[in-house]
Amino acid sequence: MDHLDEALVRLAETGPEFDGGLSNHGPMVAEALVRLGAPEMVPGWISAYLPKLDDQPGTRDRITDWRDALGDKRRIGDWTAYFTAALTESSWRDVLALWWPRLSPGLAAGATHGVIRTAHAVRAVADQETDPRQAELAHALAYWAAAYAELPGRPLTTGVRTMEQAAAVLPILELAPKGRIVAHLGNLKDLPEFANAVSALRPPSDVQADLSELSRVFSGVFLAHARHAPIAFTHAVTMPVAVSSILHLLPQETWRPTYDRVWQMSAALYSGYAYQGAVEPPPSADPPAPDELAGRAAETGEEHAIKLTEAALRRHAITEDPVFLHVAARAIEVLGT
């Protein structure tokens, strides 16, 4: 059994949230550490993390009408049983194809951790279809379903602005963030210009390329605001990169609506958390090399620094854009100390 499978077995009886609503990052960090070339660090990291976590909730009742149970965190155990059975009866590709369009409107689930954890699990099981990886996919989909949460408004990219232009004119919610991310973003219903700003983005011409551009633009947002609201702006990068990393495994008819939802979610994180934040200029020095960043991120042990560095290095390997190296360096500096 490799380090990732061993970690997933150890984490299998833990719940998706702990300490009153914090997301369990264990499975995601284990997969990210392996991708960063540090699999030997996984067992020790998991040993230190496990005592923080809550147990997996038990079942309440069998899910018969999934719509009734969607977004009900009290039924996380029921959802886990539901997806465990689904993945026993059908291939993971078929389950993913069926459930992605059902769940993607609720991209805000768990402050985007529903979709991010699912993407990590999909990458893992696509590499190797082991029982622990299949079980983790069931847990990830269950978390997304139980925590399902939609943002105010309907995302439609029907405008003429480029991603850079559209992000530059996003309105800012003039309300100091308080409480959990999903609850705070619910206040966007009181910012009617937000929906118009989302719609002002032009439609994608190439969804994969435009997702990459979205990741690049919001990497710039992270660099500008990381010291002000690092966790929120971390998700504005890790979420689109996570989706981009598994897009090729999704039915093509889901690509465009997924893109629109990803843009809306990233825009919401900016509009919700840029209030009263000092804007930092882009770094002027050359960034560290990818191997150095991977090692430094793993050594921090900090879950967000590890996950954001893995996401940034993944995009850099494809695009060679130095902004992703700068993002990893800033994440290690801000989150890992």
GUGU-935841 format. One record per residue (C-alpha): residue in one letter; chain; y, z, x. Coordinates in Angstrom, 1 decimal. Layout:
{'A', 'A', {Y, Z, X}};
...
// end
This chain:
{'M', 'A', {0.0, 0.0, 0.0}};
{'D', 'A', {3.4, -1.0, 1.5}};
{'H', 'A', {6.5, 1.2, 1.6}};
{'L', 'A', {8.0, -0.3, -1.6}};
{'D', 'A', {4.9, 0.1, -3.7}};
{'E', 'A', {4.4, 3.7, -2.4}};
{'A', 'A', {8.0, 4.5, -3.3}};
{'L', 'A', {7.6, 3.1, -6.8}};
{'V', 'A', {4.4, 5.1, -7.4}};
{'R', 'A', {6.3, 8.3, -6.3}};
{'L', 'A', {9.2, 7.5, -8.6}};
{'A', 'A', {7.1, 6.4, -11.7}};
{'E', 'A', {7.3, 9.7, -13.5}};
{'T', 'A', {11.1, 10.1, -13.1}};
{'G', 'A', {13.6, 9.3, -15.8}};
{'P', 'A', {16.2, 6.5, -15.5}};
{'E', 'A', {19.0, 9.0, -15.6}};
{'F', 'A', {19.7, 12.5, -14.3}};
{'D', 'A', {22.4, 15.1, -14.2}};
{'G', 'A', {23.9, 14.2, -17.5}};
{'G', 'A', {24.0, 10.4, -17.3}};
{'L', 'A', {23.9, 9.4, -13.6}};
{'S', 'A', {21.6, 6.4, -13.0}};
{'N', 'A', {18.4, 6.9, -11.0}};
{'H', 'A', {18.9, 4.6, -8.0}};
{'G', 'A', {15.6, 5.3, -6.4}};
{'P', 'A', {13.7, 2.1, -7.1}};
{'M', 'A', {16.8, 0.0, -6.4}};
{'V', 'A', {17.5, 1.6, -3.0}};
{'A', 'A', {13.8, 1.4, -2.0}};
{'E', 'A', {13.8, -2.4, -2.6}};
{'A', 'A', {17.2, -2.8, -0.9}};
{'L', 'A', {16.1, -0.9, 2.2}};
{'V', 'A', {13.1, -3.2, 2.5}};
{'R', 'A', {15.4, -6.2, 2.2}};
{'L', 'A', {17.7, -4.7, 4.9}};
{'G', 'A', {14.8, -4.6, 7.3}};
{'A', 'A', {14.4, -0.8, 7.2}};
{'P', 'A', {11.2, -0.2, 5.2}};
{'E', 'A', {10.3, 2.7, 7.5}};
{'M', 'A', {13.3, 4.7, 6.1}};
{'V', 'A', {12.0, 4.4, 2.5}};
{'P', 'A', {9.6, 7.4, 2.4}};
{'G', 'A', {12.1, 9.8, 3.9}};
{'W', 'A', {14.9, 8.6, 1.6}};
{'I', 'A', {12.7, 9.0, -1.4}};
{'S', 'A', {11.6, 12.5, -0.4}};
{'A', 'A', {15.3, 13.6, -0.2}};
{'Y', 'A', {16.2, 11.9, -3.5}};
{'L', 'A', {13.3, 13.0, -5.7}};
{'P', 'A', {14.4, 16.6, -6.2}};
{'K', 'A', {17.6, 15.4, -7.9}};
{'L', 'A', {15.8, 13.5, -10.6}};
{'D', 'A', {14.7, 14.4, -14.1}};
{'D', 'A', {11.2, 13.8, -15.4}};
{'Q', 'A', {10.5, 10.7, -17.4}};
{'P', 'A', {11.1, 11.5, -21.1}};
{'G', 'A', {8.1, 11.5, -23.4}};
{'T', 'A', {7.5, 9.2, -26.4}};
{'R', 'A', {8.8, 9.9, -29.9}};
{'D', 'A', {7.5, 7.0, -32.0}};
{'R', 'A', {6.1, 3.5, -31.6}};
{'I', 'A', {8.8, 0.8, -31.6}};
{'T', 'A', {8.1, -1.6, -34.4}};
{'D', 'A', {11.6, -3.1, -35.0}};
{'W', 'A', {13.2, -3.4, -31.6}};
{'R', 'A', {16.7, -3.9, -33.1}};
{'D', 'A', {16.6, -0.4, -34.6}};
{'A', 'A', {15.8, 1.1, -31.2}};
{'L', 'A', {18.2, -0.9, -29.1}};
{'G', 'A', {20.8, 1.3, -27.4}};
{'D', 'A', {19.1, 4.6, -28.3}};
{'K', 'A', {18.6, 6.6, -25.1}};
{'R', 'A', {16.6, 9.2, -27.0}};
{'R', 'A', {13.8, 6.5, -27.2}};
{'I', 'A', {13.6, 5.7, -23.5}};
{'G', 'A', {10.0, 6.9, -23.5}};
{'D', 'A', {9.2, 4.6, -26.4}};
{'W', 'A', {10.8, 1.7, -24.7}};
{'T', 'A', {8.8, 2.3, -21.6}};
{'A', 'A', {5.6, 2.3, -23.5}};
{'Y', 'A', {6.7, -0.8, -25.3}};
{'F', 'A', {7.4, -2.8, -22.2}};
{'T', 'A', {4.4, -1.5, -20.4}};
{'A', 'A', {2.3, -2.9, -23.2}};
{'A', 'A', {4.2, -6.1, -23.3}};
{'L', 'A', {3.6, -6.7, -19.6}};
{'T', 'A', {-0.1, -6.0, -20.1}};
{'E', 'A', {-0.4, -8.6, -22.8}};
{'S', 'A', {1.9, -11.3, -21.3}};
{'S', 'A', {3.1, -12.4, -17.9}};
{'W', 'A', {6.2, -10.9, -16.5}};
{'R', 'A', {7.9, -14.3, -16.6}};
{'D', 'A', {7.2, -14.6, -20.3}};
{'V', 'A', {8.5, -11.1, -21.0}};
{'L', 'A', {11.6, -11.7, -19.0}};
{'A', 'A', {12.3, -15.0, -20.7}};
{'L', 'A', {11.9, -13.4, -24.1}};
{'W', 'A', {14.0, -10.3, -23.4}};
{'W', 'A', {16.8, -11.6, -21.2}};
{'P', 'A', {18.8, -13.2, -24.0}};
{'R', 'A', {18.2, -10.1, -26.2}};
{'L', 'A', {19.4, -7.7, -23.6}};
{'S', 'A', {22.1, -9.6, -21.7}};
{'P', 'A', {24.8, -9.1, -24.4}};
{'G', 'A', {24.4, -5.4, -23.5}};
{'L', 'A', {25.2, -5.9, -19.9}};
{'A', 'A', {27.2, -2.7, -19.7}};
{'A', 'A', {24.0, -0.6, -20.1}};
{'G', 'A', {24.0, 2.2, -17.7}};
{'A', 'A', {27.2, 1.0, -16.1}};
{'T', 'A', {25.4, -2.2, -15.3}};
{'H', 'A', {22.4, -0.4, -13.8}};
{'G', 'A', {20.2, -1.8, -16.6}};
{'V', 'A', {20.5, -5.3, -15.4}};
{'I', 'A', {20.8, -4.4, -11.7}};
{'R', 'A', {17.6, -2.4, -11.8}};
{'T', 'A', {15.9, -5.2, -13.7}};
{'A', 'A', {17.0, -7.7, -11.0}};
{'H', 'A', {15.6, -5.5, -8.2}};
{'A', 'A', {12.3, -5.2, -10.1}};
{'V', 'A', {12.1, -8.9, -10.8}};
{'R', 'A', {12.7, -9.8, -7.2}};
{'A', 'A', {10.0, -7.3, -6.1}};
{'V', 'A', {7.3, -8.5, -8.6}};
{'A', 'A', {8.2, -12.2, -7.9}};
{'D', 'A', {7.3, -11.5, -4.2}};
{'Q', 'A', {4.1, -9.7, -5.0}};
{'E', 'A', {2.5, -8.9, -8.4}};
{'T', 'A', {1.2, -5.4, -7.8}};
{'D', 'A', {0.7, -2.7, -10.4}};
{'P', 'A', {3.6, -0.5, -9.2}};
{'R', 'A', {6.0, -3.4, -9.3}};
{'Q', 'A', {4.9, -4.4, -12.8}};
{'A', 'A', {5.3, -0.8, -13.9}};
{'E', 'A', {8.8, -0.7, -12.4}};
{'L', 'A', {9.8, -3.8, -14.3}};
{'A', 'A', {8.7, -2.0, -17.5}};
{'H', 'A', {10.8, 1.0, -16.5}};
{'A', 'A', {13.8, -1.2, -15.7}};
{'L', 'A', {13.7, -3.2, -18.9}};
{'A', 'A', {13.2, 0.0, -20.9}};
{'Y', 'A', {16.3, 1.5, -19.3}};
{'W', 'A', {18.3, -1.6, -20.1}};
{'A', 'A', {17.1, -1.6, -23.8}};
{'A', 'A', {17.6, 2.1, -24.3}};
{'A', 'A', {21.1, 2.2, -22.7}};
{'Y', 'A', {22.1, -1.2, -24.2}};
{'A', 'A', {25.9, -1.3, -24.6}};
{'E', 'A', {28.2, -4.2, -25.5}};
{'L', 'A', {31.8, -4.5, -24.4}};
{'P', 'A', {34.6, -5.0, -27.0}};
{'G', 'A', {35.2, -8.7, -27.7}};
{'R', 'A', {33.1, -11.8, -27.4}};
{'P', 'A', {33.0, -13.5, -24.0}};
{'L', 'A', {33.8, -17.2, -24.1}};
{'T', 'A', {35.0, -19.1, -21.0}};
{'T', 'A', {36.9, -21.8, -22.7}};
{'G', 'A', {40.2, -21.9, -20.7}};
{'V', 'A', {41.5, -23.8, -17.7}};
{'R', 'A', {42.0, -21.2, -15.1}};
{'T', 'A', {39.9, -21.0, -11.9}};
{'M', 'A', {38.1, -17.7, -11.2}};
{'E', 'A', {40.8, -16.8, -8.7}};
{'Q', 'A', {43.6, -17.5, -11.2}};
{'A', 'A', {41.8, -15.7, -14.1}};
{'A', 'A', {41.1, -12.6, -12.1}};
{'A', 'A', {44.7, -12.4, -10.8}};
{'V', 'A', {46.1, -12.1, -14.4}};
{'L', 'A', {43.6, -9.7, -15.9}};
{'P', 'A', {45.4, -7.0, -17.9}};
{'I', 'A', {45.1, -3.4, -16.8}};
{'L', 'A', {44.3, -0.6, -19.2}};
{'E', 'A', {47.0, 2.0, -18.7}};
{'L', 'A', {44.8, 5.0, -19.1}};
{'A', 'A', {43.4, 7.1, -16.3}};
{'P', 'A', {39.6, 6.8, -16.1}};
{'K', 'A', {37.8, 9.9, -17.4}};
{'G', 'A', {34.1, 10.4, -18.0}};
{'R', 'A', {31.3, 7.9, -17.6}};
{'I', 'A', {32.1, 4.2, -16.9}};
{'V', 'A', {30.6, 2.8, -20.2}};
{'A', 'A', {32.6, 5.3, -22.3}};
{'H', 'A', {35.8, 4.5, -20.5}};
{'L', 'A', {35.3, 0.7, -20.8}};
{'G', 'A', {35.1, 1.2, -24.6}};
{'N', 'A', {38.8, 1.8, -24.5}};
{'L', 'A', {39.3, -1.9, -23.8}};
{'K', 'A', {39.2, -2.4, -27.6}};
{'D', 'A', {42.8, -1.0, -27.5}};
{'L', 'A', {43.8, -3.7, -25.0}};
{'P', 'A', {43.8, -6.9, -27.2}};
{'E', 'A', {45.0, -9.1, -24.3}};
{'F', 'A', {41.8, -8.4, -22.5}};
{'A', 'A', {39.7, -10.8, -24.7}};
{'N', 'A', {42.3, -13.6, -24.2}};
{'A', 'A', {42.2, -13.1, -20.5}};
{'V', 'A', {38.4, -13.4, -20.4}};
{'S', 'A', {38.6, -16.6, -22.5}};
{'A', 'A', {41.2, -18.1, -20.1}};
{'L', 'A', {38.6, -18.8, -17.5}};
{'R', 'A', {37.4, -22.3, -17.4}};
{'P', 'A', {33.8, -23.1, -18.3}};
{'P', 'A', {31.3, -23.2, -15.4}};
{'S', 'A', {30.5, -26.6, -13.9}};
{'D', 'A', {27.6, -25.2, -11.9}};
{'V', 'A', {26.5, -21.7, -13.0}};
{'Q', 'A', {24.9, -20.7, -9.7}};
{'A', 'A', {27.9, -21.9, -7.7}};
{'D', 'A', {30.3, -20.3, -10.1}};
{'L', 'A', {28.4, -17.0, -10.0}};
{'S', 'A', {28.8, -17.2, -6.2}};
{'E', 'A', {32.5, -17.7, -6.6}};
{'L', 'A', {32.7, -14.8, -9.0}};
{'S', 'A', {31.0, -12.6, -6.4}};
{'R', 'A', {33.4, -13.8, -3.7}};
{'V', 'A', {36.5, -13.1, -5.9}};
{'F', 'A', {35.3, -9.6, -6.9}};
{'S', 'A', {34.4, -8.9, -3.3}};
{'G', 'A', {38.1, -9.3, -2.7}};
{'V', 'A', {38.8, -7.0, -5.5}};
{'F', 'A', {36.5, -4.4, -3.9}};
{'L', 'A', {38.3, -4.7, -0.6}};
{'A', 'A', {41.7, -4.2, -2.4}};
{'H', 'A', {40.6, -1.2, -4.5}};
{'A', 'A', {37.6, 0.4, -2.8}};
{'R', 'A', {39.4, 3.6, -1.9}};
{'H', 'A', {40.8, 4.0, -5.4}};
{'A', 'A', {37.6, 3.6, -7.5}};
{'P', 'A', {34.8, 2.7, -5.2}};
{'I', 'A', {31.9, 3.1, -7.6}};
{'A', 'A', {33.3, 1.0, -10.4}};
{'F', 'A', {34.3, -1.8, -8.0}};
{'T', 'A', {31.0, -1.6, -6.3}};
{'H', 'A', {29.3, -2.7, -9.6}};
{'A', 'A', {31.7, -5.6, -9.9}};
{'V', 'A', {30.0, -7.0, -6.9}};
{'T', 'A', {26.4, -5.8, -7.1}};
{'M', 'A', {26.0, -6.8, -10.7}};
{'P', 'A', {26.8, -10.5, -10.3}};
{'V', 'A', {24.9, -10.7, -7.0}};
{'A', 'A', {21.9, -9.1, -8.7}};
{'V', 'A', {22.0, -11.7, -11.6}};
{'S', 'A', {22.5, -14.5, -9.2}};
{'S', 'A', {19.5, -13.5, -7.1}};
{'I', 'A', {17.1, -14.0, -10.1}};
{'L', 'A', {18.9, -16.8, -12.0}};
{'H', 'A', {16.4, -19.4, -10.9}};
{'L', 'A', {13.6, -17.3, -12.6}};
{'L', 'A', {15.4, -17.3, -16.0}};
{'P', 'A', {15.3, -20.1, -18.7}};
{'Q', 'A', {18.1, -22.5, -18.0}};
{'E', 'A', {19.4, -22.2, -21.5}};
{'T', 'A', {20.3, -18.5, -20.7}};
{'W', 'A', {22.4, -19.4, -17.7}};
{'R', 'A', {25.7, -20.1, -19.4}};
{'P', 'A', {25.8, -17.2, -21.8}};
{'T', 'A', {24.7, -14.9, -18.9}};
{'Y', 'A', {27.6, -16.2, -16.7}};
{'D', 'A', {30.1, -15.5, -19.5}};
{'R', 'A', {28.8, -12.0, -19.9}};
{'V', 'A', {28.8, -11.3, -16.1}};
{'W', 'A', {32.4, -12.5, -15.9}};
{'Q', 'A', {33.4, -10.3, -18.9}};
{'M', 'A', {31.7, -7.3, -17.3}};
{'S', 'A', {33.3, -7.8, -13.9}};
{'A', 'A', {36.7, -8.4, -15.5}};
{'A', 'A', {36.2, -5.2, -17.6}};
{'L', 'A', {35.6, -3.1, -14.5}};
{'Y', 'A', {38.8, -4.4, -13.0}};
{'S', 'A', {40.9, -3.9, -16.2}};
{'G', 'A', {39.4, -0.5, -16.7}};
{'Y', 'A', {39.8, 0.9, -13.2}};
{'A', 'A', {42.7, -0.8, -11.5}};
{'Y', 'A', {45.3, 1.6, -13.1}};
{'Q', 'A', {47.5, 3.3, -10.6}};
{'G', 'A', {45.4, 2.0, -7.7}};
{'A', 'A', {47.1, 1.2, -4.4}};
{'V', 'A', {46.2, -2.3, -3.3}};
{'E', 'A', {44.9, -2.5, 0.3}};
{'P', 'A', {45.4, -5.8, 2.3}};
{'P', 'A', {42.4, -7.7, 3.4}};
{'P', 'A', {40.9, -6.8, 6.8}};
{'S', 'A', {42.5, -8.6, 9.8}};
{'A', 'A', {39.8, -8.0, 12.4}};
{'D', 'A', {36.5, -9.9, 12.6}};
{'P', 'A', {33.7, -8.2, 10.7}};
{'P', 'A', {30.6, -6.7, 12.3}};
{'A', 'A', {27.4, -8.8, 12.5}};
{'P', 'A', {24.9, -8.7, 9.6}};
{'D', 'A', {22.2, -6.9, 11.6}};
{'E', 'A', {24.7, -4.2, 12.6}};
{'L', 'A', {25.8, -3.7, 9.1}};
{'A', 'A', {22.3, -3.5, 7.7}};
{'G', 'A', {21.4, -0.8, 10.2}};
{'R', 'A', {24.6, 1.2, 9.6}};
{'A', 'A', {24.1, 1.0, 5.8}};
{'A', 'A', {20.6, 2.3, 6.0}};
{'E', 'A', {21.6, 5.1, 8.3}};
{'T', 'A', {24.2, 6.4, 5.8}};
{'G', 'A', {21.5, 7.2, 3.2}};
{'E', 'A', {24.2, 6.7, 0.5}};
{'E', 'A', {22.7, 4.7, -2.4}};
{'H', 'A', {25.8, 2.6, -3.3}};
{'A', 'A', {26.5, 1.8, 0.3}};
{'I', 'A', {22.9, 0.6, 0.8}};
{'K', 'A', {22.8, -1.5, -2.4}};
{'L', 'A', {26.3, -3.0, -1.9}};
{'T', 'A', {25.5, -3.9, 1.7}};
{'E', 'A', {22.2, -5.5, 0.7}};
{'A', 'A', {24.0, -7.5, -2.0}};
{'A', 'A', {26.8, -8.6, 0.3}};
{'L', 'A', {24.5, -9.6, 3.1}};
{'R', 'A', {22.4, -11.6, 0.6}};
{'R', 'A', {25.5, -13.6, -0.4}};
{'H', 'A', {26.6, -14.0, 3.2}};
{'A', 'A', {23.2, -15.4, 4.3}};
{'I', 'A', {23.8, -18.2, 1.7}};
{'T', 'A', {27.5, -18.8, 1.9}};
{'E', 'A', {28.4, -17.6, 5.5}};
{'D', 'A', {31.7, -16.4, 3.9}};
{'P', 'A', {33.0, -13.5, 6.1}};
{'V', 'A', {34.4, -11.7, 3.0}};
{'F', 'A', {30.9, -10.4, 2.3}};
{'L', 'A', {30.6, -8.9, 5.8}};
{'H', 'A', {34.0, -7.2, 5.2}};
{'V', 'A', {32.7, -5.8, 1.9}};
{'A', 'A', {29.6, -4.3, 3.6}};
{'A', 'A', {31.7, -2.8, 6.3}};
{'R', 'A', {34.2, -1.3, 3.8}};
{'A', 'A', {31.4, 0.0, 1.6}};
{'I', 'A', {29.8, 1.8, 4.6}};
{'E', 'A', {33.2, 3.2, 5.6}};
{'V', 'A', {34.2, 4.4, 2.1}};
{'L', 'A', {30.9, 5.3, 0.5}};
{'G', 'A', {28.8, 6.3, 3.4}};
{'T', 'A', {30.9, 9.1, 4.9}};
// end
